[in-house]
Amino acid sequence: MARAEAISAIGMTEPGAGSDLAGIRTRAVPQGQGWRNNGQKIFISNGQLADLVLLAAKTDPDQGAKGVSLLLVDTQTPGFSRGRRLEKPSMHAQGTIKLFFTDVDVGPDALLGPPGSGFKAMMKELPQERLLVVIAAVAAMESAVQWTRNPVAPPASGLRCNVFRQFVRKPIEATHLKRQPYTLPFPMVTIR
């Protein structure tokens, strides 16, 4: 991956479990010297092109979150399949799809870290990823408001210009002018 020879995806979200990583149902059970994986994932970004999937699976379902492990799965492994591409309103290049794992056997070296350490590893990185998404969303919103308040070129016809002012620009200006400068409700994190 570091040499850009492989594309990866992270298989966390499942139908019915949403973002509740402790509630996932994908299982990895010991099989010979390795692990046999069964389950499915949904809304997986880069899943359409991925060569490798970092799979979150329960290795000990009785332990709840402490039973979640991470396994690296080659998408050429028998039993792995991709569903249809999911339509979404933005980020079309990510190839968001469903992934299916049916008796996908991987070796012992596919387990990343000790069994049961996957939930902790994911929780360590997810807050920073979510913060980056929030920062990008706030920046996009601020830009949209700024472009609406100060359009580079007004719409071509006078009628469209009046409609634009009445239904788009004035309501946004009124809302925007009333609010105070936005501050994050949490301390900023230094991103390295």
N, C-alpha and C positions, 0 to 999 in steps of 0.2 A: 504494500500500500504506500509506503514511503517513497518508492520509486515510480508511483503512478502506474503500476502494472496490474492493479486489481482495484475494483470498486467494492465498497462494503456498505452494509445496511445494519441497523440495529432492530432486532425483532423483539419488541416489548409488548405493544398494545394488542389486546385480544378481543374478539367479539364477545360481548357480555361482561367483560371485566373492565373495559375502558382503560383509564390510566391507573387503576388499582393494581399495582405490580404485585402486591402480596396475594391477590386473588386470581392470579393466572392459573390456567389449567393445563398448559403444555407440560408434558412430562418427559423427563430423561431418566431412564432406568438402566441400571448396570446390565450390560450384555457382553459376555465374554470378558475381554480386557478393556472394553470401551463403554459407550453409552448408546442406547436406542431412544430416539426422539419421536414423539407423537404429539401433534397439536396443530394449531393454526394461529396466524398473526394477521392483523389488519392495520391499514393506514401506515404502511411501511415505506417511508421515503427512501428513494434509490433502490427499492426492491426490484424494480423492473430490470435494472442493469447490473445488480449486485453479483459479484463473483463469490463473495463471502458474506455470511450473515452471523452477527453476534446474537446468539439466541438466548433469551431468558427462559428458563424452564425450571420446573419443580423437580429437584432430585430427592427431596424428602417432604412430601405433602403434609405430614403430621406436624411439621415445624413452622408452618405459616411462612412469614417473610424470611425466617432463618433457613428455610428449605429451598430458597431460590438460588440457582447457580447460573453461570454464564458459560456457554459452549460456542466454539467457532465451527460453523458448518459451511463446507464447500457446496455451492449450489449445483455442482455436477454430481453430487452424491445421489444414488438411487433412492427414490422415495420423496425427494424434494420436488415441489412444483409451485408454479406461480399462478395466481388468479388473474382476472382481467384488471386492466388499469382503472383506477377509481378517478372519477371526475371531481375536480375541486376548483374553487374560484381563483386560485392564484398558484404560483410556484409550479407551473406546468412541467418544467424540465426535470423535476425530481422523480417522476415515474412512481407515484404512490400506488401500491397494490396490496393484495392479500397474498400471504405465503402459507403453504401447506407442508406439513412434515408427517409423512406416513412411514413408520418403521425406518427412519433415517439413522443409520449406524455410523457413529464416529469413533475414532480411537481415543485412548486415555489422554493423549496430549491435547485433545480438543477442549477439555475442561480448563477454564481460565481461573486460576486460584483454587483454593480448597473448596470442596462441596459446601454449599450454603452461604458462600460469600458474595453472591451476585447482587442481592438486594442492597447490601451496604455499598457496594461499588457503584451501582446506579444512582443511589441517593446522594452520593458524594458529588457527582457531576451534573445531575439534572437541575438543581437550583440555578447554577450558572448559565446553563443552556436556556432555561426559562427567562432569566433576567435579560439575556441577549435578545430574545424574541420580543419582550416588552419594550426594550430600548428601541428596537427597529420599528415596532408598531407606533410608538409615541413619535418618533422622528417622521414616519410616513404621514401620520395625522397632522403634525405641525406643518409639514410641507404642503399638504392638501389645503389646509386652512389658509396658509400664506398665498398659495397660487389662486385660491378663490377670491381672496381679498384684493389681490393685485394681479389680475390677469395680464399676461404679456400683450395679447391682442384680443379685443372684444369680439364677440360673435359677429359674423358678416352682416346680417340684416338688422335693422332697427328693432323689428318685432322680437327677434330672437334675443337681442341685447336686453330689451325690457323684461322679457320672461326670465332671462338669466339673472338680472338684478333682483327681480321681485321674489323669485322662488329659490334661488341658490345663494347669491352673494349676501343679500341683506340678512336673512336668518342666521347665516354663519357668522357674519360680522357682529350681529347683536349678541350672539352667544359668546363669541370669542372675546369681545370687549368687556364683558361683565366678569370674566373669570380672572383669577389671580395667576401669576406665573406658576407653572406646574413644578412641583417638587415630588420626588419619589418618596413613598411612605416607608422607606427602609434605607439604611445607610448604603452608600455606594460601595461596590466591591471592586477592588483593583483586579483587572483582568490581565493576566500575564500570558 
